[in-house]
Amino acid sequence: MSMERSGAAILGLGTAVPAYRMDQEDTSRRLTEALSSAGHSDSSRWAKRIFRQCGVESRYTCEPNLLESAASCRYFPSADSEAAVPSTSGRMALYKRASVPLAAEAAEKALADSGIHPEDITHLITVSCTGQFLPGLDAALIGELGLRPTVARVPLTFLGCAAGLKAVCLSKGLVAGQQNARALVVCVELCTLHIQPSSDREALYGASFFGDGASACVIGRPDERHRGVFLLGEERSALLPDSAGEMIWEVGNHGFDLYLSPSIPRLIGEHVPAEINRLLEGGPEPELWAIHPGGRGIVDIMQETFALSDGQTSASRSILRNYGNMSSATILFVLSEMKRMLGEEKAGYKEGIALAFGPGVTAEMIRIAYSPYPQLCQAGGSTAGAEEADAYA
């Protein structure tokens, strides 16, 4: 069975990161120095190992204090019990200042890539789990981007890493049901604001690979202007059994407290393949795999389970290596990198799948297809596009 035709596609993509780059080796050195100085030598050795093995070489942050020396960084462990650890309200104040311009930058790039004017956007879906304020990001972006004040706004908050793909699936349904609908999805996550000055292994694990970033996409019906889009097909959402305690994100007095179980890759390997097979319904094997790199172990288990080539996971690994896990924003970074690679290859029509995982443990997935000339897949397309249109129908 070929991919079901919805008429909706990702017409444009945009990404943005803050100005401050965190080199993984340097961050590891400063953190282990802080742990050792605070009397946590065992944690220092463990942190050094996990920083080296997590598949990240660099990340970005909106917080310049995270680039300061071990003794001056308020987010690192300290022997001084009076150290001014940032409060949740302080972290949220920085989130409010930094999130809007970063989200707007990604959205402007997505709009430019799509060729869609801001006033033609009918739906705005904003996504974030690392901060909140009201009036929210959705209201702020209307003025920043020049959207119509009547645009339908849907904020998705505190849903975790899978929320970016959930927003894409929601937008697909909106566009498929309204001929002139165009949705703008904007994800912004400032994960590094929640690094904890703790020697606990759970806190150090999260500190090793989360980064800050924003991503956006425009979803609508492609026309003759568009080249190299991702067509959107069937979707599926699944809550994995006996997994509620494996990924926890709670509000604490000093930012948000994260717990990630080391069993998550195993759970994904045990339960997600059956869900993918149900989505594919015996159709052709996907060529494209846009996997949310929630950690190196997640990409590893998917590559092993489905016997994927290094090329099929290269976009996910590249984003993890250069940016870390940016929660909900990450999957659009992966799709943007995949689009760049396919464009350089001058690739033809290719079917695939996009996957993301979040608290629950929730698995979100959708069938996608890259099309260099999507208008040929529409009804009444030219004879030259018949083969591609047949493959898509």
URHU-V753000 format. One record per helix or strand of 2 or more residues. SS is the DSSP state (A for helix, B for strand). FROM is the first residue (numbers start at 1). LEN is the number of residues. Records with the same first field share a line. If there is no record, write none. Layout:
SS=FROM-LEN + FROM-LEN
This chain:
B=9-8 + 20-4 + 58-4 + 123-6 + 152-6 + 183-8 + 212-9 + 229-11 + 247-6 + 255-6 + 288-4 + 350-9 + 362-10
A=24-14 + 41-13 + 64-4 + 88-27 + 118-3 + 137-9 + 163-15 + 191-4 + 201-7 + 264-17 + 296-10 + 310-14 + 327-19 + 374-4 + 383-10
